[in-house]
Amino acid sequence: MRLFARLGVVPVLALALLVPAGQSQAVPTRTTAGQAEPTENKDWSIKPVAAGYEVTLRLATPVPMRAALPLLAVDGRVVGTAKESADRRTLTVVTQDGSVRSGKQVTLVWSTELGRGKAGRSTTDPTLLNEWQQLPPGPANAVDPAALGQYGVGLSEYNLGAEAIDLPDLGHKAELQGRVYTPVGATGPRPLVVFLHGRHQVCFGGDGLMEKPWPCTGGAKPVPSFRGYDSPAWALASHGYQVVSISANAINAWDSGTYDGGAMARAQLILAHLDLWKQWSTTGGGPYGKQYVGKVDLGTVGMMGHSRGGEGVARAALLNAQLGGKYGIRAVLPLAPVDFSRPTLPGVAMSVLLPYCDGDVVDLQGQKFYDDSRYAATPDQARRSTLLVLGTNHNFFNREWTPGQSVAPSFDDGYDDGTATSPCSVRGGMRLTAVQQQAVGRAYIAGFFRLELGREQALLPLFDGSNTRAASVGKAVVRVVSQAPSAQRRDVNRLDAALPAGAVSGAAKAEVCAGLPSPTVPAPDLPPCWTSYDGWKMPHWNQSAIARTAPTTAVTRLRWTGTSGSVRFDLPAGQRDVTKYTALSFRASPEPTGVARPDLSLRVTDGRGQFVNVPVSAISDALLRLPGANDYVLPKTLLRTVRLPLWWLGKLDRKDIRSVELRTDRTAAGTIYLSDLAFSGAGLGTSAPIKLPSVSVADAKATEGNTGTTSLDYWVSLSRPSAVPVTVWAETSTGDPWQAGPEDVSRRLVFKPGQTKQKVSVVVKANTVDDYDLQGTLQLSLPTQAIVGDAQADGVVLDDDPAPVLTIGNAVGHEASGKVRFPVRLSAVTAKEIIFEGQLISGTAKLGSDLQGYAPGINRAFGQVPAGRRVGWIQVDVLNDKVAEPAESFSIRVDKVEGVEFAGPVTRSGLIVDDDQG
């Protein structure tokens, strides 16, 4: 007789746990564990652990080092953000979602691709790409910020060690290394600009055998990502700016274990470098001695962050404010950034650069930095903008991420499908080369900091939405959206709430919308802005990876079916004098389907009844659908600028403007999105370190109890009282971070003036059943009149019920039945999954000839008691050899049990009774 160890109760799941490394398990079609057929190059497992269920995916090659968060999905449903092993070949998530135990497939999903819809949900117009290519370029700015200045540039580097500093929110040590660009001959303190690269490969070369991801070992070398921004750094330094580009490889190596994708760790790294420069510019020391004493102005600091570095520099500005404004951080430029946690950044000048063909941060989620910060504080004297650059990808802004330029291997992330119809393919004609893309980065990065730190008014037209371009960017198509400082702006209507009665007339209809329909996020109070969850294409409304339920931008959706429609905004008395302003603007975009080129007239009327009527198409291409081949990614729907310079008003009385009107007299039908109607001036504003209170949340703990309910109370607090109301979005995740439970909370908290604390309670039912401790989090986002401090807290409800006792019995089986089952019994029901395993031991029934484990050559058997049951077994299959022989014995030594306390090992006997006739 031959024996095969077999799982009891739920063999399908357990089989998935036991496939040898390097393989992936399909749903088994046979009853024998050793006969399961693997699929190629993958291995996944789902098993109970102390905190719930550990979902593991093993890859044949290292997971790509991307800005996007790697997520694991079970049967297509995301269960959490994956933690990466040192070799990046194994991804794990621990979840308390018990439904995963019956999972049949584990897959890798990227956070920026959650909103991937189906091709064909937008309208394709094959002439759009050519039309975009034929658009006349805007006028060249009088000053090109890419041009070199009067100073030579000295280049140096410092390296204080690969593990020179502990970063609390990383949990590991990091390097302190920087590349320094110094204006030669400049006198006095110079503004300091810090560059921070994003998440990219950490080490290259060597034997590939690294026990931990950082520092590089085995002959591998660090990827010098911090050297990739020479071009904009050189341009800035030549105009008198002190520039340092810092290395963040340690953070890239370890940030899969952080709660926020490493944003806070990056902020801490930046402030550590600023601390160094404070020392070097005051008392001297370190590698530079007295060279920089009196030469660096730490009251005038700017930061550029690429990829995950984009959220890192935003978080650094907030952390600096939390610490009392230690440094004068006045300007922040997130470049192709992630925005996982949805903080707001009021008071600091900001420009977000969005590459249209970004193949990493595919959903262009950095758009939300602009959207969320527009009205986060009142007043707000900082200027902010977005720069949408067609034909550019994620990587080529950094030379060390660019093939043909980098020291380490690199790649083109832009999704070039090889067709002539895509704005992201070389054949399509709009895709920029690496050199052309880097020229865009040089011009706009250098220009932004010269504008905001150097107060060079001549550079404002590049950032105010006026369609002026830098001559050095060549054929690049750049579209700018801008919000002027409060003192330089008069909001006519934000278009984020219901319009006044009577404002809409004729063949027009208007409604406010926000967000997209989602199976995992509670429906917002407003209707969705589109009918399906095409988040890749709709950056304003895609959900975030961490602040998943936070509301997105509310806009007005205007539909019309005839030329008589009108939306009229009457200016109240006291707001009719617009002589101090230079432009009237709003944001607009066509809906993804329908008319690709809808048009309106913008009418402005004064107190004498005189008016000017201007076609929107005459002053902007905002109502021309963005190009794309109607696939999963393109075309994007992005609000763009309609800007009417007030010289268009001619002889109208600018001291008595009575109304602004949008008239549907240009096309017979259309549907567009509208936002932010305002008059604006040409002032630079007064960007300065943020002085608002911070809002934080503390960890929470509760004990379950046996009857009724128990409350897990998170306390949200302000760092100091506010004289005006403060709001913040709070959302809890309990048990399953990707699927809100009935006990979870998602709501806006309002702090009244003087109030500093609020409680957010998650109410859970008590019981007498043993279970895992219930884990949860509370995430804060979208504060107004405040900034986020400690934005995430952990919560736990401790289970106080006794664990059941596990007993395992001996087993007898008849050969004719084909099995021997070792009975397993619990003294009480538990909500945990109980899995046990043991070593098969030969007796008169021999391993290898009569006994076999779950696979050839493996002499171990496994069993399981599902959650909610008390009985299970370990089953051993018996092969009927048709030979009469005495009963044969074997034993099993159970040495591992997960889910209950186990005092083992224990050994139990098995006996096979022969049924064959001699």
ZAMARGU-4260 file (C-alpha; in steps of 0.2 Angstrom, whole numbers, plus 5000, padded with zeros to 4 digits):
<rodrens>
0) 5000/5000/5000 | 5006/5018/4996 | 5000/5033/5007 | 4999/5051/5002 | 4997/5064/5016
5) 4982/5074/5012 | 4974/5090/5020 | 4957/5089/5029 | 4942/5100/5028 | 4947/5113/5015
10) 4960/5105/5004 | 4960/5119/4990 | 4966/5133/5001 | 4979/5123/5010 | 4986/5116/4993
15) 4989/5134/4988 | 5000/5136/5004 | 5011/5121/5000 | 5018/5123/4982 | 5037/5124/4982
20) 5045/5141/4980 | 5045/5148/4963 | 5029/5141/4957 | 5011/5148/4958 | 4996/5137/4962
25) 4981/5136/4951 | 4965/5128/4958 | 4968/5110/4960 | 4958/5097/4951 | 4964/5082/4959
30) 4963/5077/4978 | 4982/5073/4980 | 4992/5087/4985 | 5008/5081/4976 | 4998/5081/4959
35) 4994/5100/4959 | 5000/5108/4943 | 5009/5125/4945 | 5009/5140/4934 | 5024/5149/4928
40) 5036/5159/4939 | 5025/5163/4954 | 5021/5157/4971 | 5008/5163/4982 | 5002/5158/4999
45) 4988/5163/5012 | 4991/5157/5029 | 4985/5162/5047 | 4998/5172/5058 | 4997/5180/5074
50) 4988/5196/5068 | 4977/5188/5054 | 4981/5181/5037 | 4997/5183/5029 | 4996/5184/5010
55) 5012/5181/5001 | 5017/5183/4982 | 5034/5177/4977 | 5041/5184/4960 | 5053/5176/4948
60) 5062/5193/4946 | 5063/5208/4958 | 5047/5219/4959 | 5051/5235/4950 | 5056/5250/4960
65) 5042/5262/4956 | 5034/5278/4964 | 5017/5269/4964 | 5013/5258/4979 | 5014/5239/4976
70) 4997/5231/4982 | 4992/5213/4983 | 4975/5207/4977 | 4966/5191/4981 | 4954/5186/4968
75) 4955/5203/4961 | 4951/5213/4977 | 4965/5223/4985 | 4969/5218/5002 | 4984/5229/5007
80) 5000/5238/5003 | 5014/5225/5001 | 5030/5224/5011 | 5045/5220/5000 | 5058/5207/5005
85) 5077/5212/5004 | 5078/5205/4987 | 5061/5212/4982 | 5056/5195/4975 | 5043/5192/4990
90) 5029/5203/4994 | 5018/5201/5009 | 5002/5208/5017 | 4994/5204/5033 | 4975/5206/5033
95) 4961/5202/5045 | 4949/5199/5031 | 4944/5181/5034 | 4937/5180/5016 | 4955/5178/5009
100) 4957/5161/5016 | 4947/5154/5001 | 4957/5164/4989 | 4961/5156/4972 | 4973/5169/4965
105) 4985/5182/4972 | 4991/5196/4960 | 5001/5212/4961 | 4992/5228/4958 | 5000/5246/4957
110) 4991/5260/4967 | 4992/5272/4952 | 4983/5259/4941 | 4968/5256/4953 | 4957/5267/4942
115) 4961/5257/4926 | 4945/5257/4916 | 4940/5249/4899 | 4946/5255/4883 | 4933/5264/4873
120) 4925/5274/4887 | 4931/5290/4879 | 4927/5297/4862 | 4941/5296/4850 | 4944/5309/4836
125) 4958/5304/4825 | 4961/5322/4820 | 4964/5328/4838 | 4982/5323/4838 | 4986/5333/4822
130) 4976/5347/4828 | 4986/5348/4844 | 5002/5347/4834 | 4997/5362/4823 | 4992/5373/4838
135) 5002/5389/4836 | 5015/5391/4850 | 5012/5404/4863 | 5024/5420/4863 | 5041/5417/4870
140) 5045/5425/4887 | 5056/5440/4887 | 5068/5430/4899 | 5072/5412/4897 | 5076/5404/4913
145) 5086/5390/4905 | 5100/5403/4900 | 5115/5403/4911 | 5118/5418/4922 | 5133/5428/4927
150) 5142/5416/4939 | 5152/5401/4936 | 5147/5385/4945 | 5158/5375/4957 | 5153/5357/4959
155) 5157/5346/4974 | 5149/5332/4984 | 5149/5327/5002 | 5146/5309/5009 | 5145/5307/5028
160) 5141/5288/5027 | 5128/5276/5020 | 5120/5274/5037 | 5124/5291/5045 | 5107/5296/5052
165) 5092/5287/5060 | 5076/5292/5052 | 5062/5288/5065 | 5048/5286/5052 | 5059/5274/5042
170) 5065/5263/5056 | 5082/5262/5048 | 5098/5272/5045 | 5100/5282/5030 | 5114/5291/5020
175) 5119/5309/5021 | 5125/5312/5004 | 5123/5327/4993 | 5129/5335/4976 | 5133/5354/4978
180) 5132/5367/4965 | 5139/5384/4971 | 5139/5400/4962 | 5157/5405/4960 | 5160/5424/4965
185) 5143/5427/4972 | 5143/5437/4988 | 5132/5437/5004 | 5120/5424/5009 | 5112/5415/4994
190) 5095/5406/4993 | 5096/5388/4995 | 5087/5375/4984 | 5086/5357/4988 | 5083/5343/4975
195) 5076/5326/4981 | 5075/5312/4969 | 5061/5299/4969 | 5059/5280/4971 | 5071/5271/4959
200) 5082/5256/4959 | 5095/5257/4974 | 5109/5246/4969 | 5116/5239/4953 | 5129/5227/4948
205) 5138/5215/4959 | 5133/5197/4963 | 5115/5200/4967 | 5117/5193/4984 | 5111/5206/4997
210) 5106/5201/5014 | 5097/5218/5016 | 5092/5231/5003 | 5104/5245/5010 | 5119/5248/5010
215) 5124/5240/4994 | 5134/5224/4996 | 5141/5210/4986 | 5150/5221/4974 | 5135/5231/4970
220) 5136/5250/4968 | 5123/5263/4973 | 5113/5271/4959 | 5118/5289/4959 | 5100/5296/4957
225) 5105/5312/4966 | 5117/5316/4951 | 5103/5316/4939 | 5097/5335/4940 | 5114/5343/4934
230) 5105/5354/4921 | 5092/5364/4931 | 5104/5364/4946 | 5118/5372/4935 | 5106/5385/4928
235) 5100/5390/4945 | 5118/5391/4953 | 5124/5402/4938 | 5111/5414/4944 | 5117/5415/4962
240) 5107/5401/4970 | 5115/5388/4981 | 5109/5371/4976 | 5111/5354/4984 | 5104/5338/4977
245) 5103/5324/4990 | 5103/5305/4990 | 5088/5295/4997 | 5093/5277/4992 | 5091/5271/5010
250) 5073/5277/5010 | 5069/5269/4993 | 5076/5253/5000 | 5066/5252/5016 | 5050/5263/5013
255) 5039/5248/5008 | 5038/5245/5027 | 5032/5263/5030 | 5014/5269/5033 | 5014/5283/5020
260) 5026/5277/5006 | 5041/5285/5015 | 5034/5303/5014 | 5038/5308/5032 | 5055/5299/5031
265) 5060/5310/5016 | 5054/5325/5025 | 5065/5320/5040 | 5080/5318/5028 | 5078/5335/5020
270) 5077/5343/5037 | 5093/5334/5042 | 5102/5341/5027 | 5096/5358/5031 | 5103/5356/5049
275) 5120/5352/5041 | 5119/5367/5030 | 5114/5378/5046 | 5130/5372/5054 | 5141/5374/5039
280) 5134/5392/5035 | 5136/5398/5053 | 5150/5389/5063 | 5157/5379/5048 | 5164/5362/5050
285) 5162/5345/5041 | 5169/5343/5024 | 5169/5361/5020 | 5177/5370/5034 | 5173/5388/5034
290) 5169/5389/5015 | 5150/5392/5017 | 5150/5403/5033 | 5139/5418/5029 | 5135/5411/5012
295) 5118/5402/5013 | 5102/5411/5017 | 5091/5397/5026 | 5077/5410/5028 | 5075/5408/5009
300) 5073/5390/5004 | 5065/5380/4990 | 5063/5362/4987 | 5060/5351/4971 | 5055/5333/4974
305) 5053/5321/4960 | 5041/5306/4960 | 5039/5300/4979 | 5051/5314/4982 | 5037/5326/4977
310) 5026/5321/4992 | 5042/5321/5002 | 5046/5339/4999 | 5027/5344/5003 | 5029/5334/5019
315) 5045/5343/5023 | 5037/5360/5022 | 5023/5354/5033 | 5035/5346/5046 | 5046/5362/5046
320) 5030/5372/5050 | 5026/5359/5064 | 5043/5363/5071 | 5040/5381/5072 | 5046/5387/5055
325) 5064/5382/5058 | 5069/5386/5040 | 5061/5398/5028 | 5054/5386/5016 | 5045/5397/5003
330) 5043/5387/4987 | 5040/5369/4983 | 5040/5361/4966 | 5033/5343/4966 | 5039/5335/4949
335) 5028/5320/4943 | 5023/5317/4961 | 5013/5305/4971 | 5000/5311/4983 | 4995/5296/4993
340) 4990/5305/5009 | 4981/5321/5002 | 4989/5334/5013 | 4986/5352/5009 | 5000/5365/5008
345) 4994/5383/5010 | 5005/5398/5012 | 5020/5391/5002 | 5022/5394/4983 | 5019/5378/4973
350) 5020/5373/4955 | 5016/5355/4951 | 5024/5348/4935 | 5013/5334/4927 | 5020/5323/4913
355) 5006/5318/4901 | 5014/5302/4897 | 5019/5297/4914 | 5020/5278/4914 | 5023/5277/4933
360) 5012/5289/4942 | 5000/5285/4928 | 4985/5294/4936 | 4994/5310/4938 | 4988/5311/4956
365) 5000/5326/4959 | 4986/5336/4952 | 4977/5335/4969 | 4991/5345/4977 | 4985/5360/4968
370) 4966/5355/4969 | 4967/5352/4988 | 4977/5368/4992 | 4968/5381/4983 | 4956/5386/4997
375) 4964/5377/5011 | 4968/5393/5020 | 4960/5411/5020 | 4969/5422/5016 | 4983/5413/5007
380) 4996/5425/4999 | 5005/5411/4990 | 5004/5408/4971 | 5002/5390/4965 | 5001/5382/4948
385) 5001/5366/4938 | 5011/5363/4922 | 5005/5350/4911 | 5018/5345/4898 | 5013/5334/4884
390) 5025/5321/4877 | 5035/5319/4893 | 5037/5303/4903 | 5041/5300/4922 | 5059/5296/4921
395) 5068/5307/4909 | 5068/5322/4920 | 5083/5313/4929 | 5098/5309/4918 | 5102/5294/4929
400) 5085/5287/4925 | 5087/5289/4906 | 5094/5276/4894 | 5110/5282/4886 | 5114/5294/4900
405) 5113/5284/4916 | 5127/5275/4924 | 5115/5261/4930 | 5103/5252/4919 | 5087/5263/4916
410) 5072/5262/4905 | 5059/5273/4896 | 5042/5272/4906 | 5032/5282/4893 | 5019/5270/4886
415) 5024/5271/4868 | 5012/5259/4859 | 5021/5261/4842 | 5007/5269/4833 | 5005/5286/4824
420) 4990/5290/4834 | 4996/5292/4851 | 5004/5308/4859 | 5015/5297/4869 | 5023/5287/4854
425) 5038/5293/4844 | 5028/5289/4828 | 5014/5301/4834 | 5026/5316/4833 | 5022/5324/4850
430) 5033/5313/4861 | 5049/5323/4867 | 5066/5315/4866 | 5076/5314/4883 | 5086/5330/4879
435) 5070/5339/4874 | 5061/5334/4890 | 5076/5339/4901 | 5076/5356/4893 | 5058/5358/4899
440) 5064/5353/4916 | 5078/5365/4916 | 5068/5380/4911 | 5053/5377/4922 | 5062/5371/4938
445) 5075/5385/4937 | 5061/5398/4932 | 5050/5393/4946 | 5063/5396/4960 | 5070/5412/4952
450) 5052/5418/4952 | 5047/5413/4970 | 5064/5415/4979 | 5072/5428/4968 | 5056/5438/4965
455) 5060/5440/4946 | 5044/5447/4940 | 5049/5445/4922 | 5046/5426/4924 | 5028/5427/4930
460) 5021/5425/4913 | 5028/5407/4913 | 5017/5402/4928 | 5001/5413/4927 | 4992/5403/4914
465) 4995/5416/4900 | 5001/5404/4887 | 5019/5412/4887 | 5033/5399/4884 | 5051/5397/4887
470) 5060/5398/4871 | 5072/5384/4875 | 5058/5371/4877 | 5056/5371/4858 | 5041/5361/4852
475) 5035/5356/4869 | 5017/5359/4873 | 5015/5366/4891 | 4998/5371/4898 | 4998/5381/4914
480) 4984/5382/4927 | 4987/5396/4940 | 4979/5403/4956 | 4984/5420/4961 | 4987/5425/4979
485) 4972/5431/4989 | 4977/5449/4989 | 4978/5448/4970 | 4962/5438/4967 | 4944/5441/4967
490) 4934/5425/4967 | 4918/5427/4957 | 4912/5409/4960 | 4922/5394/4964 | 4909/5383/4955
495) 4910/5370/4968 | 4893/5372/4975 | 4875/5374/4968 | 4873/5390/4958 | 4862/5404/4963
500) 4844/5403/4959 | 4841/5410/4941 | 4860/5409/4936 | 4856/5396/4923 | 4844/5398/4909
505) 4839/5393/4892 | 4845/5377/4884 | 4858/5375/4898 | 4858/5364/4914 | 4871/5364/4928
510) 4875/5352/4942 | 4889/5350/4954 | 4898/5334/4954 | 4913/5326/4962 | 4923/5309/4962
515) 4920/5294/4952 | 4909/5278/4956 | 4919/5266/4966 | 4915/5249/4973 | 4927/5252/4988
520) 4923/5270/4993 | 4907/5276/5000 | 4897/5287/4988 | 4900/5306/4990 | 4886/5318/4994
525) 4887/5324/4976 | 4884/5314/4960 | 4900/5307/4952 | 4908/5317/4938 | 4909/5302/4926
530) 4899/5286/4924 | 4913/5274/4927 | 4928/5272/4937 | 4941/5278/4924 | 4953/5284/4937
535) 4969/5283/4926 | 4961/5296/4914 | 4953/5308/4927 | 4967/5314/4940 | 4955/5326/4948
540) 4943/5313/4954 | 4953/5297/4956 | 4954/5290/4974 | 4970/5290/4983 | 4980/5275/4989
545) 4980/5280/5008 | 4967/5294/5010 | 4955/5283/5001 | 4938/5291/5005 | 4944/5309/5006
550) 4932/5319/4994 | 4939/5325/4978 | 4937/5342/4969 | 4919/5347/4966 | 4916/5356/4950
555) 4901/5362/4940 | 4896/5351/4925 | 4887/5362/4912 | 4877/5353/4898 | 4868/5362/4884
560) 4857/5356/4870 | 4855/5373/4861 | 4862/5390/4858 | 4851/5399/4870 | 4859/5393/4886
565) 4867/5405/4898 | 4876/5404/4915 | 4876/5422/4922 | 4886/5428/4938 | 4881/5445/4944
570) 4894/5454/4954 | 4888/5461/4970 | 4890/5480/4975 | 4907/5483/4982 | 4915/5470/4970
575) 4912/5478/4953 | 4928/5488/4952 | 4941/5476/4944 | 4954/5490/4939 | 4967/5482/4950
580) 4966/5465/4940 | 4974/5460/4924 | 4964/5445/4919 | 4948/5435/4921 | 4950/5416/4921
585) 4942/5400/4925 | 4947/5381/4923 | 4937/5370/4910 | 4938/5354/4901 | 4926/5344/4889
590) 4918/5328/4896 | 4926/5312/4889 | 4912/5309/4877 | 4902/5319/4865 | 4908/5335/4856
595) 4927/5335/4856 | 4928/5354/4853 | 4913/5362/4862 | 4914/5381/4862 | 4906/5395/4872
600) 4906/5413/4873 | 4913/5423/4888 | 4903/5439/4890 | 4907/5453/4902 | 4895/5467/4905
605) 4897/5484/4913 | 4884/5496/4922 | 4880/5505/4906 | 4874/5488/4898 | 4889/5488/4886
610) 4897/5471/4884 | 4911/5461/4876 | 4908/5444/4869 | 4923/5433/4867 | 4923/5415/4860
615) 4933/5404/4872 | 4941/5396/4858 | 4949/5412/4853 | 4958/5414/4869 | 4961/5396/4875
620) 4962/5377/4869 | 4955/5372/4886 | 4939/5365/4878 | 4949/5355/4865 | 4949/5337/4871
625) 4967/5332/4876 | 4975/5319/4863 | 4975/5301/4865 | 4971/5284/4857 | 4956/5280/4868
630) 4965/5266/4877 | 4966/5262/4896 | 4977/5278/4900 | 4972/5291/4887 | 4965/5304/4884
635) 4966/5312/4901 | 4952/5324/4907 | 4961/5339/4915 | 4954/5356/4919 | 4964/5369/4910
640) 4965/5388/4909 | 4953/5400/4900 | 4961/5417/4903 | 4954/5433/4896 | 4967/5447/4898
645) 4956/5462/4903 | 4963/5473/4889 | 4950/5463/4879 | 4936/5473/4888 | 4941/5489/4878
650) 4930/5503/4883 | 4920/5494/4896 | 4919/5503/4913 | 4931/5492/4923 | 4925/5501/4939
655) 4908/5495/4936 | 4908/5477/4929 | 4890/5470/4933 | 4891/5452/4926 | 4901/5438/4919
660) 4892/5426/4908 | 4895/5410/4899 | 4884/5408/4884 | 4881/5392/4874 | 4880/5402/4857
665) 4895/5394/4849 | 4891/5375/4847 | 4873/5367/4847 | 4877/5355/4861 | 4891/5351/4873
670) 4896/5345/4891 | 4910/5353/4900 | 4917/5354/4918 | 4920/5371/4925 | 4929/5378/4941
675) 4937/5393/4949 | 4930/5409/4940 | 4940/5423/4946 | 4948/5440/4942 | 4967/5440/4946
680) 4982/5452/4946 | 5000/5451/4942 | 5007/5451/4960 | 5019/5438/4966 | 5012/5436/4983
685) 5021/5434/4999 | 5025/5415/5001 | 5032/5412/5018 | 5034/5397/5031 | 5017/5391/5036
690) 5010/5398/5053 | 4994/5388/5055 | 4991/5376/5069 | 4994/5357/5065 | 4981/5344/5067
695) 4986/5327/5073 | 4979/5310/5079 | 4985/5299/5093 | 4985/5280/5094 | 4970/5271/5102
700) 4967/5255/5111 | 4952/5247/5119 | 4947/5229/5126 | 4933/5220/5117 | 4923/5214/5132
705) 4910/5200/5132 | 4893/5209/5130 | 4886/5225/5121 | 4898/5235/5112 | 4915/5243/5115
710) 4922/5260/5108 | 4939/5262/5100 | 4942/5281/5103 | 4954/5291/5093 | 4958/5308/5099
715) 4961/5321/5085 | 4969/5337/5092 | 4975/5354/5086 | 4993/5360/5092 | 4985/5377/5097
720) 4968/5385/5097 | 4962/5393/5081 | 4952/5409/5080 | 4943/5403/5065 | 4935/5386/5061
725) 4947/5372/5056 | 4941/5356/5047 | 4950/5340/5043 | 4944/5324/5034 | 4945/5308/5046
730) 4943/5291/5040 | 4945/5274/5049 | 4950/5257/5042 | 4946/5243/5054 | 4951/5225/5050
735) 4952/5227/5031 | 4961/5243/5026 | 4954/5242/5008 | 4936/5239/5012 | 4926/5250/5024
740) 4916/5240/5037 | 4900/5245/5045 | 4909/5252/5060 | 4921/5263/5050 | 4920/5282/5050
745) 4923/5294/5035 | 4918/5312/5039 | 4924/5329/5040 | 4928/5335/5058 | 4925/5354/5062
750) 4934/5362/5076 | 4925/5377/5082 | 4936/5393/5086 | 4945/5389/5103 | 4941/5370/5102
755) 4957/5359/5102 | 4951/5341/5103 | 4938/5329/5095 | 4935/5311/5097 | 4932/5299/5083
760) 4924/5283/5089 | 4924/5266/5081 | 4911/5255/5089 | 4913/5236/5088 | 4902/5222/5095
765) 4909/5213/5110 | 4908/5194/5110 | 4914/5178/5120 | 4923/5170/5105 | 4942/5169/5103
770) 4948/5180/5089 | 4962/5190/5083 | 4965/5207/5090 | 4956/5219/5079 | 4968/5231/5070
775) 4964/5248/5063 | 4970/5265/5058 | 4964/5283/5057 | 4970/5294/5043 | 4969/5313/5042
780) 4969/5323/5026 | 4962/5339/5018 | 4964/5351/5032 | 4958/5368/5030 | 4965/5383/5041
785) 4977/5370/5048 | 4990/5358/5042 | 4992/5340/5045 | 5004/5335/5059 | 5004/5316/5064
790) 4992/5311/5051 | 4990/5293/5054 | 4987/5283/5070 | 4985/5265/5074 | 4971/5257/5084
795) 4968/5240/5092 | 4954/5232/5100 | 4962/5218/5111 | 4953/5202/5111 | 4950/5196/5129
800) 4942/5179/5126 | 4952/5163/5131 | 4959/5152/5117 | 4952/5135/5114 | 4962/5119/5118
805) 4967/5109/5103 | 4967/5090/5105 | 4973/5077/5091 | 4968/5059/5092 | 4975/5043/5085
810) 4968/5036/5069 | 4963/5020/5061 | 4958/5018/5043 | 4953/5004/5031 | 4962/5002/5015
815) 4946/5000/5005 | 4941/5018/5011 | 4957/5025/5004 | 4961/5036/5019 | 4966/5038/5037
820) 4961/5053/5046 | 4968/5059/5062 | 4954/5068/5071 | 4957/5086/5078 | 4945/5095/5090
825) 4944/5112/5098 | 4937/5114/5115 | 4927/5129/5109 | 4924/5138/5093 | 4936/5152/5087
830) 4935/5165/5074 | 4953/5161/5069 | 4959/5149/5056 | 4969/5135/5064 | 4982/5126/5054
835) 4994/5113/5060 | 5007/5102/5052 | 5018/5087/5057 | 5031/5075/5052 | 5026/5058/5046
840) 5036/5044/5054 | 5038/5026/5047 | 5033/5011/5056 | 5028/4995/5048 | 5021/5006/5034
845) 5037/5014/5026 | 5040/5032/5020 | 5044/5032/5002 | 5036/5015/4998 | 5020/5015/5009
850) 5020/5033/5015 | 5022/5050/5007 | 5020/5068/5012 | 5010/5081/5002 | 5023/5080/4988
855) 5036/5068/4983 | 5051/5068/4994 | 5042/5078/5007 | 5037/5069/5022 | 5025/5081/5031
860) 5006/5082/5033 | 4995/5097/5035 | 4978/5100/5042 | 4966/5114/5046 | 4951/5119/5057
865) 4941/5133/5048 | 4936/5148/5058 | 4919/5145/5066 | 4921/5126/5067 | 4927/5114/5081
870) 4932/5099/5071 | 4945/5095/5057 | 4958/5082/5053 | 4974/5077/5045 | 4970/5065/5031
875) 4982/5052/5024 | 4977/5044/5007 | 4980/5026/5006 | 4984/5017/4989 | 4975/5000/4989
880) 4988/4988/4983 | 4977/4973/4982 | 4989/4963/4992 | 4984/4954/5008 | 4995/4959/5022
885) 4994/4962/5041 | 4989/4979/5047 | 5003/4992/5046 | 5007/5006/5057 | 5015/5024/5056
890) 5014/5039/5066 | 5014/5058/5065 | 5023/5071/5075 | 5013/5087/5075 | 5026/5100/5079
895) 5018/5116/5073 | 5001/5124/5076 | 4995/5142/5071 | 4980/5150/5078 | 4980/5143/5096
900) 4993/5141/5109 | 5001/5124/5107 | 5012/5116/5120 | 5018/5102/5108 | 5025/5093/5099
905) 5014/5078/5101 | 5015/5061/5092 | 5000/5051/5087 | 4998/5033/5080 | 4990/5028/5063
910) 4985/5011/5059 | 4979/5004/5042 | 4969/4989/5042 | 4971/4978/5026 | 4955/4973/5017
915) 4962/4962/5004 | 4959/4943/5004 | 4974/4931/5005
</rodrens>
